[in-house]
Amino acid sequence: MEYKIGEVEMKFAEMIWEKEPVPSGDLAKLAAQELDWKKSTTYTVLKRLCDKGLFTNEKGIVTSNISY
């Protein structure tokens, strides 16, 4: 299956793959440090990537559905 994601989404996805399983709260802090994102931006992009099927956010824990 082919996934189309942008450069910034890719950087964020790589952060998830590096740290998973990762609490979404930790991810928001990490994205703030690494990407200078607000918490809302983190959750918006995370939702987009989950909707595309790359990741799952279950009970606040983010895991990948595909390997990198």
N, CA, C and O atoms as a MOPAC input file, in Angstrom:
PM7 MOZYME 1SCF
protein

 N      0.84300 1    -1.19300 1     0.00000 1
 C      0.00000 1     0.00000 1     0.00000 1
 C      0.88600 1     1.25400 1     0.00000 1
 O      1.90500 1     1.30800 1     0.68900 1
 N      0.49800 1     2.20800 1    -0.74700 1
 C      1.28500 1     3.44600 1    -0.88000 1
 C      0.68300 1     4.54200 1    -0.01100 1
 O     -0.51300 1     4.82600 1    -0.07700 1
 N      1.53700 1     5.14800 1     0.79900 1
 C      1.08900 1     6.25500 1     1.64700 1
 C      1.70900 1     7.54400 1     1.14700 1
 O      2.90400 1     7.59100 1     0.85900 1
 N      0.91200 1     8.58000 1     1.04300 1
 C      1.41900 1     9.88900 1     0.63100 1
 C      1.39000 1    10.81000 1     1.83300 1
 O      0.32400 1    11.19600 1     2.31300 1
 N      2.58400 1    11.16200 1     2.31900 1
 C      2.63500 1    12.12200 1     3.41100 1
 C      3.69900 1    13.17100 1     3.10700 1
 O      4.68400 1    12.90100 1     2.42000 1
 N      3.48100 1    14.34700 1     3.62200 1
 C      4.39700 1    15.45400 1     3.37900 1
 C      5.67000 1    15.34200 1     4.19300 1
 O      5.81100 1    14.45600 1     5.03600 1
 N      6.58700 1    16.24300 1     3.93300 1
 C      7.89200 1    16.23900 1     4.58200 1
 C      7.78100 1    16.41300 1     6.09600 1
 O      8.45100 1    15.71800 1     6.86000 1
 N      6.92800 1    17.34700 1     6.52100 1
 C      6.76900 1    17.60900 1     7.95300 1
 C      6.08800 1    16.43000 1     8.63400 1
 O      6.47000 1    16.03200 1     9.73400 1
 N      5.07600 1    15.87400 1     7.97100 1
 C      4.41400 1    14.68100 1     8.51200 1
 C      5.41600 1    13.53800 1     8.63600 1
 O      5.36700 1    12.76400 1     9.59200 1
 N      6.31900 1    13.43500 1     7.67400 1
 C      7.32700 1    12.37600 1     7.69300 1
 C      8.25300 1    12.53100 1     8.90000 1
 O      8.57500 1    11.54600 1     9.56500 1
 N      8.68300 1    13.76500 1     9.18300 1
 C      9.53300 1    14.01000 1    10.34800 1
 C      8.82200 1    13.57900 1    11.62600 1
 O      9.41500 1    12.94900 1    12.50200 1
 N      7.55000 1    13.92800 1    11.71300 1
 C      6.74100 1    13.57200 1    12.87300 1
 C      6.57900 1    12.05100 1    12.96100 1
 O      6.69400 1    11.47000 1    14.04100 1
 N      6.31300 1    11.41600 1    11.82500 1
 C      6.16800 1     9.95400 1    11.78200 1
 C      7.45200 1     9.27100 1    12.24000 1
 O      7.41000 1     8.27200 1    12.95900 1
 N      8.58400 1     9.81000 1    11.82400 1
 C      9.87600 1     9.23300 1    12.23600 1
 C     10.06300 1     9.33400 1    13.74900 1
 O     10.63100 1     8.43700 1    14.37100 1
 N      9.58200 1    10.43100 1    14.33400 1
 C      9.64800 1    10.57800 1    15.79000 1
 C      8.82900 1     9.48400 1    16.47000 1
 O      9.25000 1     8.90900 1    17.47400 1
 N      7.66400 1     9.20800 1    15.91300 1
 C      6.80400 1     8.16200 1    16.49300 1
 C      7.48200 1     6.80100 1    16.36700 1
 O      7.53500 1     6.04000 1    17.33300 1
 N      8.00000 1     6.49400 1    15.18000 1
 C      8.65300 1     5.19000 1    14.98100 1
 C      9.83200 1     5.01200 1    15.92800 1
 O     10.08900 1     3.90700 1    16.40700 1
 N     10.54400 1     6.09700 1    16.19600 1
 C     11.70500 1     6.03700 1    17.08800 1
 C     11.30600 1     5.72000 1    18.52300 1
 O     12.01900 1     5.00300 1    19.22500 1
 N     10.17000 1     6.25300 1    18.95700 1
 C      9.80300 1     6.20300 1    20.37600 1
 C      8.69500 1     5.21100 1    20.71800 1
 O      8.45900 1     4.92800 1    21.89300 1
 N      8.01700 1     4.68400 1    19.70700 1
 C      6.82100 1     3.88800 1    19.98900 1
 C      7.10100 1     2.65100 1    20.83500 1
 O      8.20600 1     2.10900 1    20.78200 1
 N      6.11600 1     2.19100 1    21.61900 1
 C      4.82200 1     2.84500 1    21.84200 1
 C      5.02600 1     4.10800 1    22.68500 1
 O      5.77600 1     4.10000 1    23.66100 1
 N      4.36200 1     5.16500 1    22.30300 1
 C      4.59000 1     6.45600 1    22.96600 1
 C      3.25900 1     7.09500 1    23.36600 1
 O      2.32400 1     7.14900 1    22.56800 1
 N      3.18200 1     7.58200 1    24.62000 1
 C      1.96200 1     8.29600 1    25.02700 1
 C      1.80900 1     9.56600 1    24.18900 1
 O      2.79600 1    10.24900 1    23.91400 1
 N      0.58400 1     9.88500 1    23.78500 1
 C      0.37300 1    11.05600 1    22.93400 1
 C      0.79900 1    12.34700 1    23.63300 1
 O      1.21400 1    13.29700 1    22.97000 1
 N      0.70100 1    12.39100 1    24.95500 1
 C      1.15500 1    13.57000 1    25.69900 1
 C      2.65100 1    13.78100 1    25.55100 1
 O      3.11000 1    14.91100 1    25.38300 1
 N      3.41600 1    12.68900 1    25.61300 1
 C      4.87000 1    12.76200 1    25.42300 1
 C      5.18900 1    13.21400 1    24.00000 1
 O      6.13700 1    13.96300 1    23.76300 1
 N      4.38000 1    12.74100 1    23.07100 1
 C      4.55800 1    13.09600 1    21.66700 1
 C      4.34700 1    14.59600 1    21.46400 1
 O      5.07400 1    15.23600 1    20.70500 1
 N      3.34900 1    15.14700 1    22.14800 1
 C      3.07700 1    16.58100 1    22.05800 1
 C      4.26700 1    17.38100 1    22.59000 1
 O      4.64700 1    18.39400 1    22.00200 1
 N      4.85900 1    16.92900 1    23.70500 1
 C      6.02900 1    17.61300 1    24.27300 1
 C      7.21700 1    17.51700 1    23.32300 1
 O      7.93900 1    18.49100 1    23.10900 1
 N      7.40600 1    16.33500 1    22.76000 1
 C      8.51500 1    16.09700 1    21.83700 1
 C      8.37100 1    16.96400 1    20.58300 1
 O      9.34100 1    17.56400 1    20.12000 1
 N      7.16200 1    17.02300 1    20.04600 1
 C      6.91900 1    17.83000 1    18.84800 1
 C      7.12200 1    19.31800 1    19.14100 1
 O      7.57200 1    20.07100 1    18.27800 1
 N      6.78800 1    19.73300 1    20.36400 1
 C      7.00800 1    21.13000 1    20.75700 1
 C      8.50400 1    21.44100 1    20.75000 1
 O      8.92100 1    22.50300 1    20.28700 1
 N      9.31000 1    20.50900 1    21.26500 1
 C     10.76900 1    20.69000 1    21.31300 1
 C     11.40200 1    20.60100 1    19.92900 1
 O     12.17100 1    21.47200 1    19.52300 1
 N     11.06800 1    19.54500 1    19.22300 1
 C     11.74700 1    19.23800 1    17.95900 1
 C     11.22300 1    20.05100 1    16.76300 1
 O     11.98900 1    20.46900 1    15.89500 1
 N      9.89700 1    20.26400 1    16.74000 1
 C      9.26800 1    20.87300 1    15.56700 1
 C      8.66200 1    22.24100 1    15.86200 1
 O      8.16000 1    22.91300 1    14.96100 1
 N      8.71200 1    22.65200 1    17.13800 1
 C      8.14600 1    23.93400 1    17.55700 1
 C      6.63900 1    23.99300 1    17.29000 1
 O      6.10800 1    25.01900 1    16.86400 1
 N      5.96600 1    22.87300 1    17.55000 1
 C      4.53000 1    22.76900 1    17.33700 1
 C      3.76900 1    23.03300 1    18.62200 1
 O      4.26200 1    22.76500 1    19.71800 1
 N      2.56400 1    23.56100 1    18.47500 1
 C      1.62300 1    23.65200 1    19.59100 1
 C      0.98500 1    22.27800 1    19.75000 1
 O      0.98600 1    21.46600 1    18.82500 1
 N      0.44200 1    22.03400 1    20.93300 1
 C     -0.19800 1    20.74400 1    21.21100 1
 C     -1.29900 1    20.44900 1    20.19000 1
 O     -1.43200 1    19.31500 1    19.73000 1
 N     -2.09100 1    21.47400 1    19.83500 1
 C     -3.19300 1    21.26100 1    18.89200 1
 C     -2.67800 1    20.81200 1    17.52100 1
 O     -3.30100 1    19.98400 1    16.85600 1
 N     -1.53500 1    21.36700 1    17.10800 1
 C     -0.93600 1    20.97100 1    15.82100 1
 C     -0.54400 1    19.49800 1    15.86300 1
 O     -0.80200 1    18.74700 1    14.92200 1
 N      0.08200 1    19.09600 1    16.96700 1
 C      0.50300 1    17.70600 1    17.12600 1
 C     -0.68700 1    16.76100 1    16.97600 1
 O     -0.62600 1    15.77800 1    16.23800 1
 N     -1.77200 1    17.07600 1    17.68900 1
 C     -2.93400 1    16.19000 1    17.65500 1
 C     -3.62500 1    16.19300 1    16.28700 1
 O     -4.16000 1    15.17100 1    15.85800 1
 N     -3.61100 1    17.33300 1    15.61100 1
 C     -4.20000 1    17.40400 1    14.27000 1
 C     -3.43500 1    16.51400 1    13.29900 1
 O     -4.03100 1    15.73800 1    12.55200 1
 N     -2.10200 1    16.63300 1    13.31500 1
 C     -1.27000 1    15.83300 1    12.40300 1
 C     -1.34300 1    14.35600 1    12.78100 1
 O     -1.40200 1    13.49100 1    11.90700 1
 N     -1.33900 1    14.06700 1    14.08000 1
 C     -1.45400 1    12.68100 1    14.53100 1
 C     -2.76500 1    12.06800 1    14.04200 1
 O     -2.78500 1    10.93700 1    13.55600 1
 N     -3.85800 1    12.81800 1    14.17300 1
 C     -5.15300 1    12.31500 1    13.70600 1
 C     -5.12000 1    12.05300 1    12.20300 1
 O     -5.64300 1    11.04400 1    11.73100 1
 N     -4.50500 1    12.96400 1    11.45900 1
 C     -4.41400 1    12.80500 1    10.00400 1
 C     -3.64900 1    11.51700 1     9.66600 1
 O     -4.06600 1    10.75400 1     8.79500 1
 N     -2.53600 1    11.28300 1    10.35600 1
 C     -1.73600 1    10.08500 1    10.08800 1
 C     -2.47500 1     8.81500 1    10.52100 1
 O     -2.34500 1     7.76800 1     9.88700 1
 N     -3.24700 1     8.91500 1    11.60200 1
 C     -4.05900 1     7.76700 1    12.03300 1
 C     -5.16700 1     7.49600 1    11.01000 1
 O     -5.44800 1     6.34300 1    10.68200 1
 N     -5.79300 1     8.56700 1    10.51200 1
 C     -6.84600 1     8.41700 1     9.50200 1
 C     -6.31200 1     7.78500 1     8.21800 1
 O     -7.03600 1     7.08200 1     7.51300 1
 N     -5.03400 1     8.04600 1     7.92300 1
 C     -4.40800 1     7.45300 1     6.73300 1
 C     -3.99400 1     6.00100 1     6.98300 1
 O     -3.59300 1     5.29600 1     6.05700 1
 N     -4.09500 1     5.55900 1     8.23700 1
 C     -3.80300 1     4.16500 1     8.56400 1
 C     -2.36900 1     3.88700 1     8.96200 1
 O     -1.99700 1     2.72500 1     9.13300 1
 N     -1.54800 1     4.92100 1     9.11600 1
 C     -0.15000 1     4.69600 1     9.47900 1
 C      0.02400 1     4.36700 1    10.95600 1
 O      0.85900 1     3.54400 1    11.33100 1
 N     -0.78200 1     5.02700 1    11.78900 1
 C     -0.65000 1     4.85400 1    13.23400 1
 C     -2.00200 1     4.61900 1    13.87700 1
 O     -3.04900 1     4.87700 1    13.28400 1
 N     -1.95300 1     4.11900 1    15.11100 1
 C     -3.14500 1     3.93400 1    15.92600 1
 C     -2.91100 1     4.66100 1    17.23700 1
 O     -1.85200 1     4.52900 1    17.85000 1
 N     -3.90400 1     5.42900 1    17.66400 1
 C     -3.84400 1     6.10900 1    18.95900 1
 C     -4.94200 1     5.49200 1    19.80600 1
 O     -6.10900 1     5.87000 1    19.70000 1
 N     -4.55800 1     4.53400 1    20.65600 1
 C     -5.53700 1     3.83000 1    21.46400 1
 C     -5.28500 1     4.11500 1    22.93200 1
 O     -4.21500 1     3.81200 1    23.46000 1
 N     -6.27400 1     4.69900 1    23.58400 1
 C     -6.17300 1     5.06400 1    25.00100 1
 C     -4.95200 1     5.93700 1    25.25300 1
 O     -4.29700 1     5.82400 1    26.28900 1
 N     -4.65300 1     6.80900 1    24.29300 1
 C     -3.54500 1     7.75100 1    24.47200 1
 C     -2.16900 1     7.18600 1    24.18600 1
 O     -1.17100 1     7.87500 1    24.39800 1
 N     -2.08600 1     5.94800 1    23.70900 1
 C     -0.79500 1     5.34800 1    23.35600 1
 C     -0.73900 1     5.20300 1    21.83600 1
 O     -1.61700 1     4.60100 1    21.21900 1
 N      0.31200 1     5.76700 1    21.25200 1
 C      0.44400 1     5.76000 1    19.79800 1
 C      1.38500 1     4.64100 1    19.36600 1
 O      2.50700 1     4.53700 1    19.86100 1
 N      0.92200 1     3.80900 1    18.44500 1
 C      1.73400 1     2.73200 1    17.87100 1
 C      1.58400 1     2.77300 1    16.36000 1
 O      0.62500 1     3.33900 1    15.83500 1
 N      2.54400 1     2.16700 1    15.66200 1
 C      2.46900 1     2.18400 1    14.20700 1
 C      1.78100 1     0.94900 1    13.67400 1
 O      1.82100 1    -0.12200 1    14.27900 1
 N      1.15000 1     1.12200 1    12.52800 1
 C      0.52500 1     0.00400 1    11.82000 1
 C      1.41800 1    -0.52000 1    10.70500 1
 O      1.21400 1    -1.61400 1    10.17800 1
 N      2.41500 1     0.29200 1    10.36000 1
 C      3.38400 1    -0.12000 1     9.34800 1
 C      4.78000 1     0.14700 1     9.90700 1
 O      4.96000 1     1.04600 1    10.72800 1
 N      5.75000 1    -0.62000 1     9.46900 1
 C      7.10600 1    -0.37600 1     9.93300 1
 C      7.81800 1     0.54500 1     8.96700 1
 O      7.43400 1     0.68300 1     7.80500 1
 N      8.85400 1     1.16700 1     9.47000 1
 C      9.58100 1     2.15500 1     8.68400 1
 C     10.87300 1     1.57400 1     8.20500 1
 O     11.63900 1     2.25200 1     7.52000 1

